[in-house]
Amino acid sequence: MLESFPGGEAGLRVGVFLAVLAVVAVIETMMPRRPLRAVKTQRWTTNFGLVVIDSIAVRLLVPLAAMGVAALAAERGFGLLHWISVPSWLSFVIALVVLDFAIWLQHLVAHKVPILWRLHQVHHADVDFDVSTALRFHPIEILASMLWKMLVVAAIGAPVMAVLVFEVVLNAMAMFNHGNIRLPRALDAVLRLFVVTPDMHRVHHSVIRRETDSNYGFNLSLWDRLFRTYRAQPKYGHDGMTIGLESYQDAGPSRLGWSLILPFRATADDGKEVEHPAE
């Protein structure tokens, strides 16, 4: 099936990525949720620069990636879903749900373990919140994330198509819920019963620590509700909240070099509780 798509698996993923990016970028331009603070061209150059570096790093250092591990599991018959007798459709669904939970758990751990937080704070340092923020991750964190996904895929024996669909959906949903989009309240209320919406995830990018330590999901909203990390709204409202990290409310996060060396700085944002907006 993938052979019929131009460029195969890679072509499909890039095609969906570009299509969703374009749609979200247009929508957030037409109906933005908040005004942007930083110079957009500089921020976007940095955030897109990071995703290019991330992609090259993954291709060079872990060429097998999650889909490769899934193919190997199918060929050699290892992993839970290859050891139990379940219909193929159920294996597909189980794999999607388990992988989504695994990413939620990874995100939670990245906030709790200091060395992982040093890497993850590159994502949170962005002083604005738009579709480009979804692409803003340090290369080392992306490599660690890929290794974690490969481990989970191997453990459960996830089907190849399930891994492909999960990767495509995860990337698309991350761009959607990082969008600077003003959704109608009624639509947002219905959507967030099932998936993470921009207003829901924006709370997670607040400078207030207890808000940052909530709404970890990128796709399904189930996990935050189930594990009681769900927070409906920011304390100061979406218009009054401050985005980013209290320690870095300047032009630094908009620079590529600054963002790449942030985890290695002698001092890093320690995540102390912030009660009032920086603005």
N, C-alpha and C positions, 0 to 999 in steps of 0.2 A: 504493500500500500504506500509506504513512504517513498518507494522508488519512483512512483508516478508524480511526486511533488518535486518541482525544480530545486535541485540542491539536496534532496533527501531530507534527513532529520535536521541537519544544520540549517538548510534552507527554510524549513517549516518554522523552526524556532526563531530565526532572524526575521522572517516575514511577519509572524504574529507580534514579535517584539516591536518592530517598527510601526506596525499598524496601530497597536494599542498606545504606544508612545505618542503617535501623531494625534489620535483621537482625544486622549486625555489632555495633551498640550493645547489643542484647539478649544476644548471645553473650558479648561481653567482660564484661558484668555478671555473667553466670552462671558463667563460667569464666575469670577474668582471669589473665593471665600474670605480671603484676607489680602490686604496690600502687601507687596513684597518689600523688604527693607534693604537688602543688598543689591548690588549691580547684577542684573540677571545674566548678562553675557559672561562676566567673570565667574560667577557661581556655576553656570552651566558648563563652561569650559573645564572647570575643575571636576565637577561631578561626572561629566562624560569622559574626561580623561581617566578618572579612576576606573570606570567600567571597562574601558579599553585595556588598561593595564591588567585588571582582574581577569579578563577573558584570555589574554595572552598567557598570563601566569598559569591558569588552569590548563590550557591546551599544552603548554610545555612541560609542566610538572606532574599533572595527573591526567594524562591523555586517555586513560581507560574511562574515567568519570563514572557517574552513577548508571548510565545506560549500558556501559560496557560491563559493569559488574552484574547487572540484571541479565544480560545476554550470557555471561559466563555461568551464572547460577542456573539458567534454563538448560544450558548445554550439559552441565555436570550434575545437575539435580540437587544442589544444596540450598538450604534456606527453608524456613517453616512451611511456606505455602507449597513447596515441592514435596514435603513429607506427609502432608495431610491431604485427604481426598475432599476437595471442595470444587464446585463449578467454577469455570474460568471467570465468569462475570463476578462471582463473589470474591475471588482472589484479586480481581481488579479493584473492587470497591475497598476491600480490606487494606490493600497496599496504599491506596490514596489516603485513607483515613490515618493509617499508621505514620505515613510520611509527613502528613500535615501536623500530627501531634509531635513528631520528632523535631520539626522545625520550630514549633512553639516552645518545646522544651529547651532546645538549643538557645533560643532567644532569651528565655528566662535565665538560663545558666550564664549567658554572656553578661547579664546585669549583676549577677551575684558573685562571680569569681573575679577578683581584682585584675589578674593578668589578662583575662578575656575582655573585661570592661575597658582596659586600655586600648584594645583593638576596636571594640564596638563603639567607643565614644567618637570615633571618626564619623560614623553615621549620624550620631546625635549632635555633633558640633555645628551642623548646618543651621544658620540663623534664620533660614526661611524653610518653608515646607511646601514643596510642589513635586511634580512628577520626577524631576531630576534627583530628588532626595532618595528615591527608591533605588538609584544606581550607585549611591555614595557609600561604598564599603572599602575598608582597607584590604589590599591583596592578601595579606596573611590571614585575615578573617575569612575571606572567600575560600581560600585553600583549606582552612580548617573545616569550614562548613561543608565543602565537597567531600572531604574525608569522612565526616560524620554521616553524610547521606549515603556514601558508598558502604559504610559499615551497616547502616540500617537496612539498605537494599539487600546486602548479602545475608543478613540475619533472617529476614522474612522471606527471601527469595521472591522479591517483587517482580511481576511480569514486566517485560521491556516496555510494552505500550502504556502500562500504568505509570512507569517512571517518566516516560516522555510527556504524557498528559499532565502529570503532576508538575514537572518542570515548567511547562508552557503556562499552565494555569497560575502557578505560584508567581512567576515573573509578571504576568498580566495583572493579577490581583494586587501585587505590590505596587505597581505603577498606578493602578486605580485608587488604592486607599492612601497613597501619598499625594494624590492630586489636590491641588488648591481649588477644589470644586465646591460650589454652593448647591448642595442637593436640597430639594424641598423636605421639610421636616417629616412629613408623613412618609415619604419614600425612604428617607434615612432610617426611620423607626422600624419599618418593615424589613429593609435589607439587613440591618444589623442583628436581626433575630437569627440570621443564617451566616452572613459573611461580614467581614470587617469593612466598614465604610470610612471615607476620609475623615469625617468628624470623630469617629471612634478612635482611629489611629492617631489623629493629631494630638489627642490628650497625652499619648505616650511620648510625644516630643516636647512636652512642657519642661521648663526649667525646675519646676517643683518636683522634688524627688518622689514623693508618694504618687504623683501622677505619671512620672516616667516609669515607675515600677508598677505599671498596670497596662492592660490592653496589649499584650505581647503578640497577639495573633497577626498573621499576614493574610490569611485566607478564611478559614472557618472561625466564627466568633464563639463557638461552643466551648473551647478550652478555657478561655478567660472566665466564662460564666461558671463552668464546672469547678475550676480551682480557685474561684473567688478573687481573681485578679482583674475583674471587670470594673471599669469606672465610666459612668455614662457621659459626664461632662467635666470640663476643667473648672477649677474653682473660680477663675476670673472670666469665664466665658471665652468663646473662640476669638472674639475680637480683642479682648483684654489680656489674654495669655501671652507669655513670652516663649518663643520657640528657641531651642538649642540648649546649651550648657551655660550655667551662670559664669563660669570662668572664662568663657570665650565669646563674649558678646561684641566682637570687633570684626575687622576684615580678614583676620587670619584664616578662618575656615573656608573662605572663598578662594584661597590660593592652593594650588596643587602640591607644591613642595611642603608647605606647612602641614597639609592634611596627611601626607605620607610619613612625616617624621613625628606626628603628634603622639603615637603610642610610646615613643622612645624619649620623650621629653623628661627631664629630671622631675618636673612637677606635672601632675595630670589632674584633671577634674576629679575630686574625691567623692563626688556624689552627695555632699552634705545637704541636708534639708534646706530648701529655699522657700520662704513663705510669701515673698512679695515679688512682683514682676521687676525685671531689671530696667524696664523702660519707664 
